[in-house]
Amino acid sequence: MTRRAAVFLYAFAGWTVFVWVVFIRNIAKDHTHTTGFKVVHITLAVISIAFAAGCFAVVSRTRRRRDVPRADPRLAETSAQDG
């Protein structure tokens, strides 16, 4: 994954969390909506935040794997042929 793609996905995840946290805060203070409305929308918010956390985790894991030095696969083939 390129750094540019990772930054975009981190920004997406951060923005999603920000928007839904603000929404939850605002809806919790609002007394004009029914309890059912609040439950449904807070549930949607929690699901969206979970997706954002999953996105962040996948990007972090992918970027970390990319940064770990790996053995050159050509060397592994040579070693197997020599053995």
All heavy atoms as an XYZ file, in Angstrom:
657
protein
N       0.850     -1.170      0.000
C       0.000      0.000      0.000
C       0.899      1.239      0.000
O       1.841      1.300      0.781
C      -0.894     -0.005      1.240
C      -1.723      1.238      1.390
S      -2.805      1.230      2.825
C      -3.810     -0.176      2.500
N       0.579      2.170     -0.856
C       1.396      3.367     -0.925
C       1.136      4.254      0.289
O       0.094      4.140      0.948
C       1.076      4.174     -2.193
O      -0.272      4.648     -2.116
C       1.281      3.338     -3.452
N       2.089      5.110      0.538
C       1.925      6.045      1.654
C       0.731      6.965      1.411
O      -0.023      7.288      2.331
C       3.206      6.859      1.819
C       3.110      7.831      2.959
C       4.345      8.694      3.049
N       4.041      9.756      3.974
C       4.788     10.086      4.990
N       5.910      9.458      5.190
N       4.441     11.049      5.788
N       0.552      7.363      0.174
C      -0.562      8.254     -0.171
C      -1.910      7.592      0.127
O      -2.816      8.211      0.690
C      -0.464      8.610     -1.643
C      -1.466      9.602     -2.114
C      -1.211      9.926     -3.567
N      -2.039     11.012     -3.999
C      -2.040     11.501     -5.191
N      -1.218     11.014     -6.108
N      -2.842     12.472     -5.515
N      -2.043      6.330     -0.236
C      -3.277      5.595      0.042
C      -3.480      5.438      1.550
O      -4.602      5.577      2.053
C      -3.244      4.232     -0.632
N      -2.403      5.160      2.269
C      -2.496      5.003      3.720
C      -2.942      6.308      4.384
O      -3.810      6.296      5.260
C      -1.158      4.546      4.289
N      -2.372      7.424      3.957
C      -2.753      8.724      4.532
C      -4.225      9.004      4.255
O      -4.957      9.477      5.134
C      -1.851      9.850      3.981
C      -2.401     11.218      4.317
C      -0.437      9.697      4.515
N      -4.674      8.700      3.040
C      -6.087      8.906      2.702
C      -6.986      8.074      3.619
O      -7.983      8.578      4.153
C      -6.352      8.542      1.236
C      -7.809      8.593      0.877
C      -8.423      9.804      0.612
C      -8.562      7.438      0.834
C      -9.772      9.856      0.300
C      -9.909      7.478      0.521
C     -10.513      8.692      0.257
N      -6.646      6.803      3.820
C      -7.476      5.931      4.648
C      -7.417      6.318      6.129
O      -8.419      6.214      6.838
C      -7.085      4.473      4.437
C      -7.454      3.939      3.052
C      -6.831      2.562      2.834
C      -8.951      3.898      2.858
N      -6.254      6.768      6.599
C      -6.168      7.283      7.974
C      -7.062      8.509      8.136
O      -7.759      8.654      9.147
C      -4.734      7.664      8.331
C      -3.814      6.507      8.641
C      -2.489      6.516      8.213
C      -4.228      5.413      9.376
C      -1.624      5.478      8.500
C      -3.375      4.366      9.669
C      -2.079      4.405      9.228
O      -1.226      3.374      9.521
N      -7.029      9.414      7.144
C      -7.870     10.611      7.202
C      -9.353     10.227      7.177
O     -10.162     10.793      7.923
C      -7.540     11.546      6.036
N      -9.696      9.262      6.335
C     -11.076      8.772      6.280
C     -11.516      8.249      7.647
O     -12.598      8.586      8.144
C     -11.207      7.670      5.229
C     -12.427      6.821      5.409
C     -13.666      7.275      5.013
C     -12.336      5.572      5.999
C     -14.796      6.497      5.207
C     -13.454      4.792      6.185
C     -14.692      5.252      5.789
N     -10.689      7.420      8.250
C     -11.035      6.834      9.545
C     -11.157      7.912     10.619
O     -12.111      7.914     11.404
C      -9.986      5.796      9.950
N     -10.222      8.836     10.643
C     -10.270      9.917     11.629
C     -11.490     10.799     11.458
O     -12.160     11.158     12.440
N     -11.796     11.159     10.223
C     -12.957     12.006      9.948
C     -14.248     11.281     10.323
O     -15.154     11.877     10.918
C     -12.986     12.413      8.476
C     -14.173     13.267      8.153
C     -15.262     12.906      7.442
C     -14.384     14.626      8.553
N     -16.141     13.950      7.366
C     -15.628     15.023      8.045
C     -13.636     15.533      9.299
C     -16.146     16.296      8.250
C     -14.153     16.801      9.500
C     -15.386     17.172      8.982
N     -14.337     10.010     10.010
C     -15.526      9.229     10.351
C     -15.749      9.205     11.853
O     -16.871      9.439     12.333
C     -15.395      7.786      9.807
O     -15.297      7.853      8.389
C     -16.575      6.920     10.201
N     -14.693      8.946     12.601
C     -14.809      8.923     14.060
C     -15.221     10.301     14.575
O     -16.136     10.413     15.405
C     -13.493      8.451     14.716
C     -13.522      8.655     16.221
C     -13.237      6.992     14.381
N     -14.592     11.352     14.077
C     -14.926     12.711     14.519
C     -16.404     13.025     14.280
O     -17.108     13.492     15.181
C     -14.039     13.731     13.796
C     -14.460     15.149     14.022
C     -14.178     15.781     15.224
C     -15.150     15.849     13.042
C     -14.587     17.096     15.449
C     -15.551     17.151     13.251
C     -15.267     17.781     14.456
N     -16.872     12.778     13.062
C     -18.257     13.107     12.706
C     -19.245     12.345     13.587
O     -20.193     12.930     14.125
C     -18.514     12.812     11.215
C     -20.000     12.834     10.886
C     -17.768     13.816     10.349
N     -19.027     11.053     13.763
C     -19.982     10.264     14.528
C     -19.920     10.553     16.025
O     -20.956     10.507     16.702
C     -19.798      8.776     14.248
C     -20.387      8.400     12.924
C     -19.708      8.082     11.795
C     -21.769      8.334     12.584
N     -20.593      7.815     10.772
C     -21.861      7.963     11.229
C     -22.951      8.557     13.290
C     -23.079      7.797     10.576
C     -24.162      8.388     12.630
C     -24.220      8.025     11.304
N     -18.746     10.857     16.543
C     -18.665     11.220     17.970
C     -19.416     12.526     18.217
O     -20.174     12.647     19.188
C     -17.189     11.310     18.434
C     -17.075     11.987     19.786
C     -16.586      9.911     18.493
N     -19.242     13.499     17.336
C     -19.982     14.763     17.472
C     -21.483     14.500     17.355
O     -22.285     15.042     18.118
C     -19.506     15.791     16.418
C     -20.434     16.988     16.359
C     -18.085     16.227     16.722
N     -21.869     13.650     16.406
C     -23.281     13.333     16.230
C     -23.862     12.670     17.478
O     -24.960     13.026     17.921
C     -23.463     12.429     15.009
C     -24.902     12.096     14.729
C     -25.731     13.014     14.130
C     -25.419     10.856     15.070
C     -27.062     12.711     13.875
C     -26.735     10.542     14.825
C     -27.560     11.473     14.220
N     -23.134     11.714     18.043
C     -23.610     11.043     19.261
C     -23.774     12.054     20.388
O     -24.777     12.042     21.114
C     -22.646      9.907     19.678
C     -22.739      8.739     18.707
C     -22.959      9.421     21.089
C     -21.678      7.675     18.925
N     -22.793     12.921     20.524
C     -22.871     13.949     21.582
C     -24.088     14.837     21.383
O     -24.829     15.119     22.333
C     -21.597     14.781     21.586
C     -21.517     15.799     22.703
C     -20.228     16.574     22.622
N     -20.102     17.226     21.322
C     -20.290     18.531     21.117
N     -20.579     19.308     22.125
N     -20.160     19.043     19.916
N     -24.323     15.261     20.154
C     -25.457     16.140     19.877
C     -26.802     15.431     20.049
O     -27.744     16.006     20.589
C     -25.360     16.713     18.458
C     -24.238     17.710     18.324
O     -23.747     18.252     19.311
N     -23.805     17.945     17.100
N     -26.886     14.195     19.602
C     -28.159     13.478     19.701
C     -28.473     13.105     21.148
O     -29.637     13.049     21.542
C     -28.185     12.250     18.767
C     -29.621     11.895     18.424
C     -27.491     11.077     19.360
C     -29.756     10.917     17.301
N     -27.451     12.871     21.943
C     -27.675     12.534     23.349
C     -28.269     13.723     24.108
O     -29.082     13.547     25.018
C     -26.374     12.094     24.000
N     -27.902     14.923     23.705
C     -28.417     16.139     24.360
C     -29.784     16.572     23.829
O     -30.464     17.375     24.449
C     -27.432     17.288     24.150
C     -26.121     17.108     24.854
C     -25.227     18.291     24.569
C     -23.885     18.141     25.218
N     -23.003     19.286     24.918
N     -30.177     16.049     22.664
C     -31.412     16.457     22.004
C     -32.614     15.769     22.648
O     -32.657     14.552     22.760
C     -31.327     16.091     20.522
C     -32.494     16.615     19.721
O     -33.302     17.403     20.263
O     -32.595     16.237     18.536
N     -33.593     16.558     23.040
C     -34.779     15.999     23.687
C     -35.993     15.995     22.756
O     -37.098     15.693     23.198
C     -35.094     16.779     24.964
C     -33.983     16.733     25.957
N     -33.614     15.576     26.604
C     -33.121     17.678     26.386
C     -32.590     15.824     27.400
N     -32.266     17.086     27.281
N     -35.794     16.308     21.485
C     -36.916     16.370     20.555
C     -37.126     15.046     19.808
O     -38.168     14.865     19.201
C     -36.715     17.492     19.517
O     -35.525     17.237     18.775
C     -36.611     18.851     20.194
N     -36.175     14.138     19.848
C     -36.300     12.864     19.136
C     -36.672     11.747     20.110
O     -36.343     11.797     21.295
C     -35.001     12.510     18.426
C     -34.667     13.397     17.269
N     -35.413     14.464     16.896
C     -33.640     13.376     16.394
C     -34.891     15.059     15.846
N     -33.786     14.414     15.526
N     -37.292     10.727     19.548
C     -37.714      9.594     20.374
C     -36.516      8.719     20.743
O     -35.448      8.801     20.133
C     -38.733      8.716     19.619
O     -38.095      8.154     18.483
C     -39.949      9.530     19.191
N     -36.735      7.861     21.706
C     -35.689      6.938     22.133
C     -35.322      5.987     20.994
O     -34.142      5.685     20.789
C     -36.156      6.135     23.362
O     -36.480      7.054     24.403
C     -35.084      5.185     23.840
N     -36.321      5.520     20.241
C     -36.052      4.629     19.119
C     -35.140      5.271     18.084
O     -34.209      4.639     17.574
N     -35.398      6.530     17.770
C     -34.558      7.274     16.831
C     -33.120      7.334     17.333
O     -32.170      7.093     16.588
C     -35.112      8.698     16.655
C     -34.296      9.576     15.766
C     -34.534      9.607     14.403
C     -33.290     10.382     16.287
C     -33.775     10.429     13.566
C     -32.537     11.198     15.461
C     -32.784     11.218     14.095
N     -32.976      7.637     18.606
C     -31.636      7.739     19.196
C     -30.920      6.392     19.179
O     -29.736      6.321     18.842
C     -31.725      8.283     20.622
C     -32.120      9.729     20.688
C     -32.178     10.213     22.119
C     -32.585     11.670     22.187
N     -32.596     12.176     23.563
N     -31.628      5.329     19.525
C     -31.015      4.000     19.553
C     -30.541      3.601     18.157
O     -29.406      3.124     17.984
C     -31.998      2.954     20.131
C     -31.502      1.536     19.890
C     -32.236      3.202     21.607
N     -31.384      3.802     17.156
C     -31.025      3.437     15.790
C     -29.803      4.228     15.322
O     -28.844      3.661     14.779
C     -32.219      3.669     14.832
C     -31.773      3.617     13.380
C     -33.315      2.649     15.098
N     -29.804      5.523     15.545
C     -28.708      6.349     15.045
C     -27.415      6.156     15.836
O     -26.322      6.204     15.264
C     -29.135      7.815     14.987
C     -30.056      8.073     13.846
N     -31.395      7.821     13.922
C     -29.803      8.491     12.585
C     -31.944      8.100     12.752
N     -31.000      8.499     11.923
N     -27.530      5.916     17.114
C     -26.322      5.631     17.896
C     -25.758      4.263     17.498
O     -24.540      4.089     17.413
C     -26.598      5.752     19.402
C     -26.796      7.232     19.753
C     -25.470      5.147     20.222
C     -27.223      7.506     21.175
N     -26.621      3.308     17.189
C     -26.163      2.006     16.696
C     -25.426      2.159     15.369
O     -24.352      1.578     15.168
C     -27.346      1.026     16.540
O     -27.990      0.877     17.802
C     -26.894     -0.317     16.008
N     -25.984      2.959     14.463
C     -25.305      3.231     13.189
C     -23.949      3.894     13.424
O     -22.969      3.588     12.755
C     -26.174      4.124     12.297
C     -27.426      3.476     11.726
C     -28.284      4.530     11.044
C     -27.063      2.377     10.764
N     -23.916      4.800     14.387
C     -22.664      5.485     14.702
C     -21.614      4.512     15.225
O     -20.450      4.552     14.804
C     -22.913      6.587     15.738
N     -22.016      3.627     16.105
C     -21.074      2.651     16.669
C     -20.550      1.720     15.571
O     -19.343      1.420     15.523
C     -21.749      1.854     17.813
C     -20.913      0.660     18.230
C     -22.007      2.772     19.004
N     -21.427      1.301     14.671
C     -20.996      0.443     13.560
C     -20.013      1.190     12.665
O     -18.979      0.640     12.268
C     -22.221     -0.051     12.759
C     -23.028     -1.033     13.612
C     -21.800     -0.686     11.440
C     -24.389     -1.369     13.050
N     -20.300      2.445     12.355
C     -19.396      3.234     11.505
C     -18.045      3.444     12.179
O     -17.001      3.384     11.527
C     -20.032      4.585     11.167
O     -21.132      4.403     10.331
N     -18.061      3.691     13.474
C     -16.809      3.860     14.212
C     -16.018      2.547     14.213
O     -14.794      2.546     14.081
C     -17.079      4.386     15.636
C     -17.571      5.841     15.559
C     -15.853      4.265     16.518
C     -18.103      6.390     16.867
N     -16.718      1.421     14.330
C     -16.042      0.120     14.283
C     -15.402     -0.107     12.913
O     -14.272     -0.605     12.823
C     -17.027     -1.001     14.614
N     -16.106      0.259     11.832
C     -15.517      0.148     10.494
C     -14.288      1.043     10.361
O     -13.285      0.655      9.768
C     -16.532      0.503      9.403
C     -17.433     -0.634      9.019
C     -18.806     -0.470      9.041
C     -16.927     -1.856      8.624
C     -19.653     -1.497      8.674
C     -17.762     -2.896      8.254
C     -19.127     -2.724      8.285
N     -14.359      2.249     10.909
C     -13.213      3.161     10.852
C     -12.027      2.575     11.618
O     -10.882      2.646     11.166
C     -13.593      4.530     11.412
N     -12.294      1.990     12.782
C     -11.221      1.365     13.565
C     -10.630      0.182     12.795
O      -9.406     -0.012     12.778
C     -11.765      0.908     14.920
N     -11.475     -0.596     12.134
C     -10.994     -1.707     11.324
C     -10.140     -1.227     10.163
O      -9.095     -1.804      9.862
N     -10.567     -0.155      9.518
C      -9.799      0.438      8.421
C      -8.425      0.880      8.921
O      -7.402      0.600      8.302
C     -10.573      1.621      7.844
S      -9.706      2.536      6.564
N      -8.402      1.555     10.055
C      -7.145      2.018     10.644
C      -6.229      0.835     10.951
O      -5.030      0.870     10.660
C      -7.436      2.818     11.919
C      -6.246      3.530     12.469
C      -5.946      4.815     12.067
C      -5.409      2.914     13.387
C      -4.844      5.483     12.564
C      -4.301      3.558     13.891
C      -4.020      4.849     13.473
N      -6.798     -0.222     11.515
C      -6.004     -1.401     11.876
C      -5.426     -2.093     10.646
O      -4.256     -2.487     10.634
C      -6.860     -2.383     12.678
N      -6.232     -2.232      9.602
C      -5.759     -2.886      8.374
C      -4.635     -2.082      7.732
O      -3.611     -2.642      7.325
C      -6.928     -3.099      7.381
C      -6.421     -3.487      6.008
C      -7.884     -4.146      7.918
N      -4.814     -0.774      7.671
C      -3.780      0.075      7.071
C      -2.501      0.000      7.904
O      -1.401     -0.145      7.363
C      -4.264      1.529      6.936
C      -3.130      2.446      6.519
C      -5.401      1.618      5.928
N      -2.635      0.081      9.217
C      -1.454      0.014     10.086
C      -0.720     -1.304      9.918
O       0.508     -1.332      9.792
C      -1.864      0.176     11.553
O      -2.389      1.450     11.771
N      -1.460     -2.401      9.896
C      -0.852     -3.724      9.751
C      -0.165     -3.854      8.392
O       0.952     -4.363      8.295
C      -1.913     -4.803      9.918
C      -1.346     -6.192     10.042
C      -2.401     -7.246     10.321
N      -3.382     -6.813     11.301
C      -4.703     -6.848     11.114
N      -5.207     -7.296      9.992
N      -5.520     -6.438     12.061
N      -0.823     -3.381      7.357
C      -0.262     -3.464      6.012
C       1.000     -2.630      5.898
O       2.006     -3.072      5.339
C      -1.298     -3.008      4.968
O      -2.456     -3.830      5.095
C      -0.749     -3.111      3.562
N       0.974     -1.431      6.434
C       2.154     -0.561      6.369
C       3.304     -1.138      7.192
O       4.457     -1.060      6.811
C       1.820      0.850      6.865
C       0.853      1.610      6.001
C       1.432      1.999      4.680
N       2.516      2.951      4.885
C       3.326      3.362      3.929
N       3.188      2.902      2.703
N       4.282      4.213      4.175
N       2.986     -1.737      8.341
C       4.033     -2.326      9.188
C       4.690     -3.501      8.480
O       5.903     -3.655      8.520
C       3.417     -2.780     10.510
C       4.199     -2.355     11.707
C       3.635     -2.868     13.009
N       2.341     -3.481     12.949
C       1.232     -2.979     13.488
N       1.269     -1.844     14.118
N       0.089     -3.611     13.410
N       3.885     -4.329      7.817
C       4.435     -5.469      7.076
C       5.352     -5.001      5.966
O       6.352     -5.629      5.678
C       3.309     -6.303      6.472
C       2.847     -7.386      7.355
C       2.016     -8.381      6.585
N       0.955     -8.816      7.458
C      -0.313     -8.899      7.138
N      -0.704     -8.592      5.939
N      -1.201     -9.299      8.001
N       4.996     -3.923      5.344
C       5.791     -3.399      4.240
C       7.148     -2.904      4.726
O       8.141     -2.994      4.022
C       5.032     -2.252      3.575
C       5.749     -1.667      2.411
C       4.875     -0.627      1.720
N       5.660      0.031      0.704
C       5.959      1.303      0.715
N       5.522      2.082      1.668
N       6.683      1.839     -0.229
N       7.174     -2.384      5.953
C       8.413     -1.830      6.496
C       9.350     -2.893      7.057
O      10.524     -2.623      7.283
C       8.102     -0.801      7.590
C       7.399      0.422      7.019
O       7.512      0.660      5.799
O       6.729      1.136      7.789
N       8.849     -4.103      7.291
C       9.682     -5.180      7.834
C      10.540     -5.741      6.698
O      10.022     -6.138      5.663
C       8.819     -6.303      8.436
C       9.664     -7.491      8.834
C       8.024     -5.774      9.603
N      11.865     -5.765      6.886
C      12.709     -6.318      5.823
C      12.445     -7.811      5.651
O      12.320     -8.546      6.614
C      14.133     -6.060      6.313
C      14.033     -5.613      7.715
C      12.606     -5.285      8.013
N      12.356     -8.228      4.431
C      12.109     -9.634      4.139
C      13.301    -10.210      3.392
O      14.043     -9.494      2.733
C      10.870     -9.778      3.268
C       9.617     -9.358      3.979
C       8.417     -9.710      3.140
N       7.227     -9.213      3.818
C       6.215     -8.665      3.210
N       6.209     -8.536      1.916
N       5.171     -8.245      3.888
N      13.425    -11.510      3.481
C      14.488    -12.184      2.728
C      14.168    -12.089      1.246
O      13.011    -12.134      0.838
C      14.583    -13.640      3.160
N      15.180    -11.970      0.456
C      15.020    -11.896     -0.991
C      14.572    -13.263     -1.501
O      15.261    -14.267     -1.286
C      16.348    -11.484     -1.631
C      16.224    -11.196     -3.107
O      15.158    -11.499     -3.690
O      17.182    -10.655     -3.674
N      13.399    -13.345     -2.164
C      12.921    -14.655     -2.628
C      13.879    -15.323     -3.606
O      13.947    -16.537     -3.677
C      11.579    -14.351     -3.304
C      11.398    -12.883     -3.287
C      12.487    -12.276     -2.481
N      14.672    -14.543     -4.323
C      15.646    -15.133     -5.242
C      16.717    -15.893     -4.480
O      17.201    -16.922     -4.933
C      16.277    -14.051     -6.112
C      15.263    -13.429     -7.084
C      15.853    -12.254     -7.760
N      16.097    -11.236     -6.734
C      16.705    -10.077     -6.946
N      17.180     -9.787     -8.130
N      16.862     -9.207     -5.984
N      17.068    -15.399     -3.298
C      18.064    -16.092     -2.478
C      17.509    -17.411     -1.960
O      18.226    -18.403     -1.870
C      18.512    -15.217     -1.310
C      19.254    -13.927     -1.684
C      19.549    -13.119     -0.437
C      20.522    -14.239     -2.448
N      16.240    -17.442     -1.619
C      15.620    -18.670     -1.126
C      15.609    -19.735     -2.220
O      15.850    -20.909     -1.957
C      14.205    -18.386     -0.633
N      15.333    -19.313     -3.464
C      15.341    -20.274     -4.571
C      16.730    -20.823     -4.790
O      16.921    -22.021     -5.031
C      14.837    -19.598     -5.853
C      13.366    -19.259     -5.814
C      12.946    -18.431     -7.034
O      13.739    -18.316     -7.987
O      11.833    -17.916     -7.019
N      17.754    -19.974     -4.714
C      19.133    -20.409     -4.918
C      19.537    -21.392     -3.829
O      20.151    -22.418     -4.106
C      20.078    -19.188     -4.913
O      19.607    -18.253     -5.873
C      21.497    -19.590     -5.232
N      19.172    -21.096     -2.565
C      19.524    -21.971     -1.456
C      18.856    -23.338     -1.615
O      19.457    -24.358     -1.323
C      19.090    -21.342     -0.129
O      19.782    -20.144      0.054
N      17.623    -23.346     -2.104
C      16.906    -24.617     -2.261
C      17.552    -25.462     -3.358
O      17.633    -26.679     -3.260
C      15.442    -24.341     -2.595
N      18.035    -24.801     -4.392
C      18.668    -25.542     -5.493
C      20.032    -26.071     -5.090
O      20.460    -27.111     -5.555
C      18.806    -24.630     -6.726
C      17.463    -24.269     -7.341
C      17.605    -23.229     -8.435
O      18.698    -22.725     -8.677
N      16.498    -22.901     -9.064
N      20.733    -25.337     -4.216
C      22.064    -25.750     -3.779
C      22.008    -26.961     -2.843
O      22.937    -27.727     -2.767
C      22.796    -24.606     -3.068
C      23.122    -23.481     -4.042
O      23.176    -23.743     -5.247
O      23.312    -22.346     -3.571
N      20.915    -27.095     -2.082
C      20.789    -28.078     -1.028
C      20.730    -29.452     -1.459
O      21.342    -30.401     -1.379
